[in-house]
Amino acid sequence: MHHALRTVSFAVLAVAVSSAATAGDKKAADPNKRICRGIEQTGSIFTHQVCHTRAEWTQIGEQNDKDTSRTVQTNHFQSPSQEGTRY
């Protein structure tokens, strides 16, 4: 119980610090700034660089969230502990 409370307190503190840091920034994030990320490819030990603008990365993230939610709802996803013992 105490561990869970400490974890929640830490999360609240982290959000507060993060919010204070962003509130201190005077200029807004440029949506046209090009950002490159290393993407891991299934079946490979190498990553490759994918570059998009900040706005495109935001849109990609939102679409991924929607796709994940739709998949979970459609497939009625359950964790192995909820499925019972099939093994």
CNS distance restraints for C-alpha pairs under 8 A (distance, minus, plus):
assign (resid   1 and name CA) (resid   5 and name CA) 6.32 0.50 0.50
assign (resid   2 and name CA) (resid   6 and name CA) 6.13 0.50 0.50
assign (resid   3 and name CA) (resid   7 and name CA) 6.15 0.50 0.50
assign (resid   4 and name CA) (resid   8 and name CA) 6.21 0.50 0.50
assign (resid   5 and name CA) (resid   9 and name CA) 6.07 0.50 0.50
assign (resid   6 and name CA) (resid  10 and name CA) 6.05 0.50 0.50
assign (resid   7 and name CA) (resid  11 and name CA) 6.21 0.50 0.50
assign (resid   8 and name CA) (resid  12 and name CA) 6.21 0.50 0.50
assign (resid   9 and name CA) (resid  13 and name CA) 6.15 0.50 0.50
assign (resid  10 and name CA) (resid  14 and name CA) 6.08 0.50 0.50
assign (resid  11 and name CA) (resid  15 and name CA) 6.25 0.50 0.50
assign (resid  12 and name CA) (resid  16 and name CA) 6.19 0.50 0.50
assign (resid  13 and name CA) (resid  17 and name CA) 6.16 0.50 0.50
assign (resid  14 and name CA) (resid  18 and name CA) 6.04 0.50 0.50
assign (resid  15 and name CA) (resid  19 and name CA) 5.98 0.50 0.50
assign (resid  16 and name CA) (resid  20 and name CA) 6.13 0.50 0.50
assign (resid  17 and name CA) (resid  21 and name CA) 6.18 0.50 0.50
assign (resid  18 and name CA) (resid  22 and name CA) 6.33 0.50 0.50
assign (resid  19 and name CA) (resid  23 and name CA) 6.01 0.50 0.50
assign (resid  20 and name CA) (resid  24 and name CA) 6.24 0.50 0.50
assign (resid  21 and name CA) (resid  25 and name CA) 6.76 0.50 0.50
assign (resid  30 and name CA) (resid  54 and name CA) 7.29 0.50 0.50
assign (resid  31 and name CA) (resid  53 and name CA) 6.53 0.50 0.50
assign (resid  31 and name CA) (resid  54 and name CA) 4.90 0.50 0.50
assign (resid  31 and name CA) (resid  55 and name CA) 4.85 0.50 0.50
assign (resid  32 and name CA) (resid  53 and name CA) 5.20 0.50 0.50
assign (resid  32 and name CA) (resid  54 and name CA) 6.00 0.50 0.50
assign (resid  32 and name CA) (resid  55 and name CA) 6.56 0.50 0.50
assign (resid  33 and name CA) (resid  53 and name CA) 5.29 0.50 0.50
assign (resid  33 and name CA) (resid  54 and name CA) 5.71 0.50 0.50
assign (resid  34 and name CA) (resid  51 and name CA) 6.59 0.50 0.50
assign (resid  34 and name CA) (resid  52 and name CA) 5.60 0.50 0.50
assign (resid  34 and name CA) (resid  53 and name CA) 4.29 0.50 0.50
assign (resid  34 and name CA) (resid  54 and name CA) 6.33 0.50 0.50
assign (resid  35 and name CA) (resid  51 and name CA) 5.52 0.50 0.50
assign (resid  35 and name CA) (resid  52 and name CA) 5.63 0.50 0.50
assign (resid  35 and name CA) (resid  53 and name CA) 5.75 0.50 0.50
assign (resid  35 and name CA) (resid  54 and name CA) 6.33 0.50 0.50
assign (resid  36 and name CA) (resid  49 and name CA) 6.14 0.50 0.50
assign (resid  36 and name CA) (resid  50 and name CA) 5.41 0.50 0.50
assign (resid  36 and name CA) (resid  51 and name CA) 4.04 0.50 0.50
assign (resid  36 and name CA) (resid  52 and name CA) 6.50 0.50 0.50
assign (resid  37 and name CA) (resid  49 and name CA) 5.48 0.50 0.50
assign (resid  37 and name CA) (resid  50 and name CA) 5.48 0.50 0.50
assign (resid  37 and name CA) (resid  51 and name CA) 6.41 0.50 0.50
assign (resid  38 and name CA) (resid  47 and name CA) 5.54 0.50 0.50
assign (resid  38 and name CA) (resid  48 and name CA) 5.37 0.50 0.50
assign (resid  38 and name CA) (resid  49 and name CA) 4.60 0.50 0.50
assign (resid  38 and name CA) (resid  50 and name CA) 6.44 0.50 0.50
assign (resid  39 and name CA) (resid  47 and name CA) 5.19 0.50 0.50
assign (resid  39 and name CA) (resid  48 and name CA) 5.43 0.50 0.50
assign (resid  39 and name CA) (resid  49 and name CA) 6.17 0.50 0.50
assign (resid  39 and name CA) (resid  50 and name CA) 6.73 0.50 0.50
assign (resid  40 and name CA) (resid  44 and name CA) 7.41 0.50 0.50
assign (resid  40 and name CA) (resid  45 and name CA) 7.54 0.50 0.50
assign (resid  40 and name CA) (resid  46 and name CA) 6.56 0.50 0.50
assign (resid  40 and name CA) (resid  47 and name CA) 4.53 0.50 0.50
assign (resid  40 and name CA) (resid  48 and name CA) 6.74 0.50 0.50
assign (resid  41 and name CA) (resid  45 and name CA) 7.62 0.50 0.50
assign (resid  41 and name CA) (resid  46 and name CA) 7.17 0.50 0.50
assign (resid  41 and name CA) (resid  47 and name CA) 6.38 0.50 0.50
assign (resid  41 and name CA) (resid  48 and name CA) 7.76 0.50 0.50
assign (resid  52 and name CA) (resid  56 and name CA) 5.80 0.50 0.50
assign (resid  52 and name CA) (resid  57 and name CA) 6.19 0.50 0.50
assign (resid  53 and name CA) (resid  57 and name CA) 6.28 0.50 0.50
assign (resid  54 and name CA) (resid  58 and name CA) 6.27 0.50 0.50
assign (resid  55 and name CA) (resid  59 and name CA) 6.25 0.50 0.50
assign (resid  56 and name CA) (resid  60 and name CA) 6.07 0.50 0.50
assign (resid  57 and name CA) (resid  61 and name CA) 6.09 0.50 0.50
assign (resid  58 and name CA) (resid  62 and name CA) 6.22 0.50 0.50
assign (resid  59 and name CA) (resid  63 and name CA) 6.15 0.50 0.50
assign (resid  60 and name CA) (resid  64 and name CA) 6.13 0.50 0.50
assign (resid  61 and name CA) (resid  65 and name CA) 6.23 0.50 0.50
assign (resid  62 and name CA) (resid  66 and name CA) 6.30 0.50 0.50
assign (resid  63 and name CA) (resid  67 and name CA) 6.10 0.50 0.50
assign (resid  64 and name CA) (resid  68 and name CA) 6.06 0.50 0.50
assign (resid  65 and name CA) (resid  69 and name CA) 6.19 0.50 0.50
assign (resid  66 and name CA) (resid  70 and name CA) 6.09 0.50 0.50
assign (resid  67 and name CA) (resid  71 and name CA) 6.09 0.50 0.50
assign (resid  68 and name CA) (resid  72 and name CA) 6.14 0.50 0.50
assign (resid  69 and name CA) (resid  73 and name CA) 6.14 0.50 0.50
assign (resid  70 and name CA) (resid  74 and name CA) 5.90 0.50 0.50
assign (resid  71 and name CA) (resid  75 and name CA) 5.90 0.50 0.50
assign (resid  71 and name CA) (resid  77 and name CA) 7.99 0.50 0.50
assign (resid  72 and name CA) (resid  76 and name CA) 5.66 0.50 0.50
assign (resid  72 and name CA) (resid  77 and name CA) 5.15 0.50 0.50
assign (resid  73 and name CA) (resid  77 and name CA) 6.99 0.50 0.50
assign (resid  78 and name CA) (resid  82 and name CA) 5.83 0.50 0.50
assign (resid  78 and name CA) (resid  83 and name CA) 6.31 0.50 0.50
assign (resid  79 and name CA) (resid  83 and name CA) 6.55 0.50 0.50
assign (resid  80 and name CA) (resid  84 and name CA) 6.79 0.50 0.50
assign (resid  80 and name CA) (resid  85 and name CA) 7.96 0.50 0.50
assign (resid  81 and name CA) (resid  85 and name CA) 7.85 0.50 0.50
